[in-house]
């Protein structure tokens, strides 16, 4: 049985990806700071770990490598958002977003680099529309996702020689936590909880698109109508994209 590791495995998209992979016969190791509700079984290993604790994360990755015959897929899905103007955001909150969205993914990639080379497995980074285009009132989030895409896009060039694909999926707005949008004092919010999103997708629909792209080994997977249009418009006319994005999210002209 092939093994997939998913960070943020107890979130809405993480659970949907897990269900989709299990339906294809995979065993999933679900990494999350809270694994409540995830029951260990033949197709699931819940792993409770704070992804921002690099030593604890390294131990958790090593334990999964030792316990499973192979590691065939790693999905870097964990993330948080931060909503609010940059003028009101602290340096500490900006760094917190990067610790979860970027550095945790980089540390996981380092831990699983050799196991994936050995299995000819796949790295799959879950980025965002904000990973290739600007997004109003989300400077830290967009910056972290741009960094994530820069890292995994460059890693793709290095791992090609080892037969290891590196894929990037870019969802638009996925309704993973609507109604659970309690924002902390520093603006940090769970992904999928924001009320200003556009054309939300269900986690199940987003997971289906991502896994279809995985099956086809697509280097870049835009997830949803908004993501596809945003990618095309931003490439053709960044200024037009800026106007449309601001109007859609804030109502500004």
Secondary structure, 3 states (H helix, E strand, C coil): CCEEEEECCCCHHHHHHHHHHHHCCCEEEEEECCCCCCCCECCEEEEECCCCCHHHHHHHHHHHHHHCCCCCEEEECCCEEECCCHHHCCHHHHHHHHHHHHHHHHHHHHHHHHHHHHHCCEEEEECCHHHCCCCCCCHHHHHHHHHHHHHHHHHHHHHHHHCCEEEEEEECCECCCCCCCCCCCCCEEECCCCCCCCCCECHHHHHHHHHHHHHCCCCEEEECHHHHHHHHHHHHCHHHHHHHHHHHHHCCC
